[in-house]
Amino acid sequence: MSKAKRRPAFFLRTKLLPPRSVSDYLPRPRLTSRLESNLSSPITLVAAEAGCGKTTLISEFLREQDTETVWYQLDHTDADPFAFLGYLTEGISGIRPGFGESVFSYLEESKDEFLKTPELGVDLLLNEIFEHFEQPFIVVLDDYHHIGTDTIVHRLVDRLLQYSSDILRLIVTTRDIPPLAIMKHRSRSSALVISRDDLLFTNQEVKDLFKESLGVELDEDEIEEYSERTQGWVTALQLVRQVAEQELDIGDDGERIDLHEILQKSEKDIFDYFAEEVLERESEETKEILLDLSLLDSMPLEICSRVFPDKRCASVLPELVQKNVFVTSVGEGESDEEYRMHPLFRDFLLRRLRSEIGREAIAKERLRIAEHFLGSNAWQKALPYLLDAEEFTNAAEVISEKGEELLDQGKITTFNIYTDRIPTESLKKFPRSLLHMAEAKRHQGEFEESKEILSLAVDSLEKEKDKTGQGEAIYSLASLARRQGDIEVAFEYLDRAETFVNQESETFMKCANTRGLCYAAQGDWAKSEQQFRLALELAESFSNDRFMRIAAHNLAIPTGFRGEFSEALRWLRRMFRDESKPLPQEAYGYLNVGRMHLYRGEFEDALQNLTKSLDLCRAYNMKPIRGEILEALGHYYRDTGEYQKAVEHFEGSRKAYDDAGVNRFRQEVEEEYAIYYQKRRDLNKAQALLEKLLEERQKLNYEFGIKRVELGLAEIKLEKGETKGLVKDLQLLLSYHKEHNFNYEEAQNSLLLARVLKNVGKRKEMFLHLQRALDLTARFDYEYWLKTQLQKNPEFFSDEDIMELLPVDLRELEPEPRHAVEVNVPDSGADALPIADLTVKLLGSVEIYRDKTTPFASDAWTTRRARDIFACIASNKNKRVEKDVLIDMFWAEDDLKAIEKNFHPTISHIRKALNSNQSFKQNFIVFRDGSYQLNPDFSYSIDTDIFENAIESARKAERKGDNQSYRKHAEEACSLYRGEFMSGVYDDWAEELRIYYAEQYSRIVSSLAELAFQDEDWQEAQKHARDVLRHDPYREDMHRIVMQALSSSGSVAAVQRHFDTLENLLEKELGVEPAPETVQKYRELTG
């Protein structure tokens, strides 16, 4: 897909251009110094009503800064999250070419998902920001108030502030304080806001303004008068100044105005008075142009000239800018020049125009402007003018014809803004507009409202005799019914819909896909597959790439459930668009591909796809799917013999399901866990798990799941020798699996029934079911499953007649071990074992990795300082360190310029190092409230934390007098201590922690040595004592334990040698003799 196609379909480049510089701008160091000092904060708000100089202040301030800047001028259309994120991304790409490809691709491919979880789009943007930027840059959101309060755009901004505030600095100009999370805490936000009171001119600034612009030196009384009457309002002062300039130009003959009288009016009246003065002093031609242009929402020169061809816009507008008549410009040349009118001046001109020509004439003029845009197919520009002109019938017709385009662009909010202004009666005249409204509601998850609108649309379309439209509306009702689980109603709607549409239409294609999903919900895989194939054929005929991928993915559902794993894989692979830039929803595809490989025993491919799925899940915080991925990984580790990891992942899966509010009894984790216990030969535990699962699934009336559990319980009963009634139970299950074409379950069922029949002496029947299992294996390539059964049940397959039926290459397989596997399984109710997104080992040589099988590049840590800063943050108790503290720790000797140059690149190097050689980028370091910290969205395994937790658990056990538990936790702590903290790093902060952990380690190992000494476990006592002595060779209490242990083995000579070595050491290093207790112990042991 080309870059151009991924850009927003309707895009105004001038919205991303800053205002032109003001020639006579008065510097305001009082405010710019505040802006300067606040640049290190995540957000600066300049909040005041129109005419207070917000935009001018910021634009002129930024011209003096070296920091890269993105300027984004917002209007009401930017309340749409698609528009907002698209423009913001495009703006950033203006300072970083190539930026934004993944964001635009995501917005195009994932409209429903973005509306449901808009933070995912921001996370993609953040990943690109951290990849492209090492130094902070500024984003200005100008006129942020235009988007209103009821928009999810605020959630996008909150996410940006939460995770990128160290590299992206926001400056927001607005008339109101926005409902952002950072602004809800007054104590935190008070220093971030420059308010109207701050923007008002001081007496000194009033004096400077008149002196600099007019060369007039005001006396104290005049300054006091102007300040009191205008209250320092910049627009009033500009008006006073402008009128004064004009009076200077007309000389002594012109009529003078009484400023003292005027300045006693209200702000609005002051503005209107002076604006009237400014306007009246312009030529008639200029006045006409200004009045006409006030009708336009935006003023690109090209549009001004086309809409008003009899006016000299190209000549007059530049003159107005030059004269500062409340018109400014942006752009880089005549072809893209755009003018902006001061909002108060535009309001004044509209009121003046209304009084001169009347409301009806204004409405006609707006209709003329709308028709101009419609004539050039700029219907999105035309709609606001139609609505302002109250031409609701025309507006409804545009929505009917073009609304689908807005929805395809993901601009649901913009669509709703337009349709909310159109009366229902006008929309009914164009029933297809109702179709689009229902689709917008569906996108937003408002299913009941969508159904109501669709029912209204069906009636209206019937009156219009629009059969195709009726078919589309009824199809949409079917889709909603299916989503709500009402399958029979969905079928009724589909039958009706297909009577209205051509069998080669896109609506018929959608009907086929939804019908396939309905059949899948009923377990009718043959009909389901038939419908999905039909949908795919139609999608291919329309070259509908998106729907082709949907249909291909859906075709994997029936084939996978039927046990046709190779065919399912073939379909699943077709859903992936671009593996180098996967989209979040592709996590589900990678998960299902991984599952298929597991069933086939292709473990390397399974792990690769499951890892991709987990990386996407972590990168975009996709909580609903995390449980499924961990469950599949548990399956992988169990089948590859890594039982401890299997347990960790099954426990992690349970917790993830619970955290996401997903009913885990509808999932497979309990079944997979039961198989694990079977492998451990803990049949009672496996049986208890499945019986509990059966009880829960019966409550849910989950038929397929119930049958799977019953099959698992039958196998456990057979392994326990409980065969009574099993033949009948398995025959009933077999009938169910055959009826529903569950081939994989039928193969399992047939083999299990054969084993039972052999056990009860019914060999003839046994061979019939065994042959069926073997036939299904050959047909659907269940070779891996059959191999596991051969290894698991050697006593059954050792029968010579059975062996003859097997493929030749499977007859020599070695049986799997039958002994129990010892694994540390958490007690019921215990916390799940951690599944770490990042592992950090600091005790000994530093080790940091995300996946041990995929290490970071050897040069990932471009500087040791970057690695040490990360270690400092990770080892901190709260996993956060203030920015100023980091600077003091690591740049104490550097000057301010060096710090400014190197600090942010070093943080960037940390982020890049933690993504080195990894498939997906993840942001492990975030900046919040002035501190750098580990991102709480991820999980971590940090040896110092585990070490301290183990020591604390040991202390608790010690207080309870539980020596066994004490030893367990103390030995865990000892196993983690690979050496001194951050070996080879000698900075002060590391040295303090090194001493602390060494003391903790010495204390815990000493206690283990003493415990072993008390129990007369001389081997353990000597081992632990020597461990202490390796780190502290002067500990005579440990030397005494070693001598006692040596004596217990009957080696007096060894005791003698050890004492001599100690004596020499103390003399040489400390100049002392052994303590009396040590000498006495030595004499006791040597006689």
LOGULO-494842 format. One record per residue (C-alpha): x, y, z negated. Coordinates in steps of 0.1 Angstrom, whole numbers, plus 5000, padded with zeros to 4 digits. Layout:
BEGIN
XYZ/...
***
This chain:
BEGIN
500050005000/501450335010/502150614986/499750855004/496850614998/497450614961/497250984957/493851134946/491551164975/490651524967/493651714956/494452094952/498152154951/497652514938/496252374905/499852274898/501452604906/502152864878/500953224881/503253464899/505453684877/503954004864/506054294875/505354524846/505054264819/505954394784/508254154766/506854044732/509753894712/507453864682/505553594700/508253444722/510353374691/507453174677/507052984710/510852924711/510952784675/507952564682/509252404713/510552104694/506952044681/504651804701/502052074709/501652444709/498152594713/497452944724/493852984715/491853294722/488953414743/489253554778/491353864783/493853814755/496853744777/497253364770/498353264804/500553564810/502353514777/503153144784/504053184821/506453474814/507953294784/508652974805/510353174832/513153244807/513552874797/515952624812/513552334804/511752164833/508052254833/504852114848/501952374851/498452234853/495552474857/492352294846/488752354856/485552164848/486251884872/489251784851/486951654824/487051344845/489851124832/490750994867/491151354879/493151454848/495551164848/495951194885/496751564885/499051524855/500951244872/501251434904/502451744886/505251544869/506151394903/506851754914/509951764892/510751384895/510351254931/509050894931/507350934898/503850794893/503550504918/502350254891/499850504877/498250584910/498150214918/496450144885/493850414889/492950284923/492749914913/491349934877/488550174875/486349974851/489149884829/490450244827/487050374817/486750104791/490350154777/491750474791/494850444768/496150184792/496550434820/498450664796/500750384786/501650334822/502350704825/504450684793/506550394807/507350604838/508150904817/510650714795/512150564827/512650894845/513451144817/516251174793/515751534782/512451694770/510251864795/507152084791/503652034804/501352334803/497552264802/496152604812/492452684804/491952354786/488552464773/487052414808/486852034802/484552074772/484451864740/482551554752/485251394774/487651104769/490351324783/491051424747/491851054740/494351064768/496051374754/496051214719/497750914732/500351124750/501051324718/501251004697/503850824718/505851084738/506051394717/509851374716/510251394753/507051564765/506051894750/502552024755/501552384756/497852434758/496052754765/492352744755/489452954743/488552704717/490452474694/490152134711/489051814693/492451654693/493551424665/496551644657/494351944651/492051774626/494551814598/494852184590/498052144570/499751984600/498352204627/498452554613/501952624626/501052504661/498452764669/498953114683/495553274678/493753584691/494953774660/498553694670/497953804706/496654144696/499154424703/500854574672/501154954669/504754934681/503754724711/501054974720/503655244719/506155034740/503354954766/502555314773/506155424773/507355144797/504455154821/503555524821/506555694807/504255844781/505455884745/502355844723/502456024689/501455844657/497855974658/497355854694/498855514686/496555484656/493555584677/494255334705/495055054681/492055114660/489655134690/491054854710/492054644680/495154564700/493054374727/495454344756/492854364783/491354694769/494854834767/495554724803/492354894814/493255214795/496755204811/495355134845/492855424844/495555644831/497855544860/495055634884/494455964868/498156044871/497855974908/494856204914/496656504897/494856794880/491856824903/490056504896/487456434870/488856314836/487356044814/486956074776/489055774763/488155854727/484455814734/484755504755/486955314730/484155324704/482155074725/482054694722/484754484739/482354384767/481254734772/484754864771/485654614798/482654694819/483255064817/486855054827/486154784853/483555014868/486155294869/488755064885/486254934911/484955284920/488455404927/488855144954/487755184990/484255065001/485954775021/487854654990/484754684968/482754464992/485554204994/485854184956/482054154951/481853884978/484853684965/483353684930/481053404943/483953174949/485152934922/488652934936/490253174961/492752994985/493453255011/492553025039/489052955024/488453325017/489253405053/487053125067/484053195044/484153565049/485653595085/484453965089/486454075058/490254155058/491053915030/494553855042/495354225039/493354335009/494154064984/497954114984/497354484979/495154414949/497754194934/500354464939/498054714922/497254484893/493554504899/492754194879/493853964907/496953734906/498353494931/500053154932/501652974961/504752994982/503553135014/500553245034/499552885043/499052785007/498453114990/495753114964/494453404944/492953404909/490553664896/490553754859/487553574844/486153884827/486554084859/484753804879/481853804854/481654184857/481654164895/478953894895/476754104873/477354404896/476554204927/473354064911/472154414903/472854534938/471454244959/469254044935/469253674925/467553554956/470253704979/472953554957/471353214960/471253244998/474853344999/475853054978/473852825001/475752975030/479052895013/477952545006/476952495042/480352615053/481952355032/479552085043/480352175079/483952095073/483151775053/484351935020/481251815002/482851804968/483452174972/479952234984/478052064956/478752324928/477452604952/474252404960/473652354923/474352714914/471952814942/469352564928/469252394961/468552064943/467051874972/470151944993/472351844963/470451524958/470951434995/474651494992/474751264961/472851004980/475251005009/478551074992/478050964955/479550614962/482850794973/483050964939/482450634921/485050464942/487550734932/486650654896/485251004890/482350894868/482451204846/482351434876/479451234891/477551264859/478151644856/476551684891/473651454886/472751584851/472051924868/469651774894/466051724884/464851354885/462151444911/464751574935/466851254930/463751034937/463451194972/466851024979/466650684961/470150584969/471350854946/469550654919/471650354929/474750554924/473550674890/472850324879/476350214890/477850504870/475950384839/477150024844/480750144846/480250314813/478749994797/475250154794/473449844807/469949924795/469950274810/471350124842/468449874844/465850154839/467350364867/467650054890/463949974885/463050324894/465350304925/463649984937/460250144936/461450464953/463350264980/460250054987/458250374994/461050485017/461050145034/464750125029/465149745027/468949755026/468849994997/466249774979/468549474983/471449664968/469349774938/468049434932/471549284935/472749534908/469949414885/471049054891/474649144882/473549314850/471449014841/474348784846/476649004825/474048984797/473848604799/470348584814/471248344842/467748244853/466648604857/469848674876/468948394901/465548544906/466948884914/469548734938/466848544956/464848864961/467949074970/469048834998/465648865015/466349235021/469849235034/471649095064/473648785057/476748945071/476549255049/478749355019/475649324996/475148965007/478848914999/478349054964/475248834960/477348524969/480048604943/477548674915/475548354924/478848164921/479448314887/475948214876/476547854888/479847854870/478047954838/475847654843/478747414850/477647344885/481047364901/480247244936/477647514941/479847764924/482747694947/480447704978/479248054969/482748184961/484048054995/481148235013/482048554994/485748515004/484848465041/482748775041/485348985023/487948875049/485648975077/485349325061/489049335053/488049415018/491349345000/490049404965/487149174969/489248914986/491448894954/488348874932/486848594952/490148404953/490448434915/486948314911/487548014933/490047904907/487247874881/485447574895/488547404908/490247444874/487347314854/487047014878/490646944870/491947024905/494847214891/496947234923/493947384942/493247624913/496947744914/496647814951/493648034946/495048214915/498348314933/496248504959/495048754933/498448904926/498949234945/502549334939/504649124914/507149404911/504549644897/501849424880/498649584868/497349524833/494349304844/496849064861/497748944825/494648724829/495948584862/499348504848/497748334818/495648114840/498548024863/500547934832/497747714819/497547524853/501347464851/500947324816/498347074827/500746964854/503746944831/505647214850/506947384818/509547624833/506847774856/504347774827/506647964804/507548214831/503948304838/502848304801/505748534793/504648774820/501148764806/502348824771/504549114782/501649284800/499449214769/502049384746/502849664770/499149764772/498049654738/495449414753/494149264720/491349054735/493748834755/496548804730/494948514712/494648314744/498248374754/499648264720/497347964721/498747864755/502347924743/501547704713/500447434738/503747484756/505947454725/504047154713/504446964745/508147054748/508846934713/509447274696/507047204668/507847484645/507347734673/504147564682/502847614647/503847974647/502048044679/498847854669/498748054637/499448374656/496648284680/494148234652/495048574637/494948744670/491448614677/490248724643/491849074647/490249114681/486749004669/486848704692/485148384679/488048134680/485647844678/484747914714/488447904723/490747604725/493247684697/491647444672/491647154697/495247224707/496147244670/494446904664/496546744692/499646884674/498546704642/498046384662/501546404674/502646444638/500646134630/498546334605/495246194618/493246304587/494246664593/493446644630/490046484623/489246754597/490047024621/487846884649/484946804626/484947174614/485147284651/482247054660/480147204633/480847564645/480247484682/476947314674/475847644658/476947824690/475147564712/478347544733/477647214751/480847174771/482947254740/480947014719/481646724743/485346804743/485446784705/483546454705/486046314729/488946424707/487246274676/486745944695/490445914702/491345984665/488845714654/490445464678/493945544665/492645494629/491145154640/487545274635/485945134667/482445074656/479945244679/482845394700/481945214732/478345354732/479545704723/482245714750/479745584776/477345874769/480246124771/481345964804/477946014819/478046384809/481546434825/480546254857/477346444860/479146784857/482146684878/484646744850/487246524866/490046584841/487746504811/486446204830/489946074835/490646114798/487245964789/487745664812/491145574798/490045614762/487045384769/489345134786/491545134755/488545074732/487144794755/490544624754/490544654717/487144474714/488044214740/486044334770/488844314796/486644304827/484944624818/488244764806/489844734841/486844914858/487345224836/491145204838/491045194876/488745494876/491245694854/494045594878/492045684909/491246034895/494946064885/496045984921/493446214936/493946524915/497646474906/497346414869/500646244868/501946444839/498946354818/499245984827/502945994817/502046124783/499445854779/502045584788/504445724762/501845764736/500145424740/502845174749/500944884733/498144934757/500244974789/502544684781/499944444792/501244284824/497944314842/497644674834/501344744842/500644604877/498044884884/500545164876/502645354901/506045194903/507945494890/505945504858/506445144847/509845204829/508945504808/510245504772/507545544745/507545864724/508645834688/505845724664/507245874632/505746184616/507346514625/508346734596/507347094602/506647384578/502947444583/501347734565/498847634538/495247714546/494548074541/498248164542/499448454563/500248354599/503948314607/505148614627/505448614665/508048894670/508049124699/511549224689/514149054668/516849254649/519649084630/521849314610/523349084583/526648994600/527349094636/524449294651/522049094673/519049254690/516749074715/513249044727/513548694741/516648494732/516448324766/516548654784/519248864767/519849224774/522549314799/526049304785/526349684790/522749764779/523949964749/525850224768/527050374735/527550224701/525950534687/522650444704/522750094690/523650224655/520850474655/518350204663/519749984636/519550274611/515850314619/515149944619/516849894585/515050184568/512450074544/509650264562/511150194597/511350574602/514050834599/513551214603/515151364633/517151614612/518451324591/519551134622/521351444635/523151484601/524151124601/525451084637/526251444649/527451604616/530651734632/529051844665/527952204674/524352284683/525052274721/526551934720/523551804699/521051954724/522951794753/523351444738/520551384713/517651304737/519751114762/520850884733/517250814723/516550744760/519450504760/517950314731/514650284750/516350164781/518549914762/515549754747/514049704782/517249584798/516749264819/513149244808/510149194831/508049474815/508849804799/507849854763/508350154741/509650044708/510750384695/508150664690/508351014675/505751114650/505651394624/509251484629/510551134626/511650854649/510150524640/509550174652/506350154673/503650004650/501849854679/504549584681/505749314657/509249274645/511549014630/514249204610/516548994590/517049254563/513249264557/512948884556/516048874533/514449114508/511048944510/512648604502/514548754472/511348914459/509548574463/512348404444/512148654416/508348594413/508948224411/511648274385/509248474363/506748194365/509447934357/508947754390/512547644398/511547444429/509947744445/512747964433/515347744451/513347744483/513148124486/516648184473/518047934499/516048104526/517648444516/521148284517/520548134551/519848484565/523048634552/525448564581/527948824568/528249184556/525649434568/526449564603/529949414604/532449654619/530349974614/531850194587/529650504587/528450614552/524850514557/525950164567/528450134539/525750204513/523549934527/526449694531/527249724493/523549684484/522949364505/526249214494/525349254458/521849104464/523448814482/526048754455/523448764428/521148514445/523848274455/525348294420/521948194405/521747894429/525247784418/524247814381/520947624387/522847344404/525347354376/522547304350/521147014371/524646864374/524246874412/528046924416/528046924454/525447204456/527047384427/530447394443/529047494477/527147794464/530047894441/532547894470/530048094491/530148364464/533948354462/534248404499/532748754494/534048824459/537148614451/537548754416/534348604401/535748384374/532348244364/532148094399/535747964397/534647784365/531747624383/534147504411/536547354385/533747174368/532447034401/536046924410/536346754376/533046574380/534646394410/537546284388/540146494405/542146654377/544846754403/542246944423/541247134391/544947214384/545447344420/542347564418/543347714385/546847784397/545447954428/543148174407/545948264383/548248374412/545448574428/544648764397/548248834389/549148944425/546049154432/544949284398/547949234376/545849044350/545548694336/542448464338/539848544311/539948334279/536748154289/538348044322/541547924304/539447734278/537347564306/540547474324/541947314292/538747124286/538746974321/542446884322/542746754286/
***
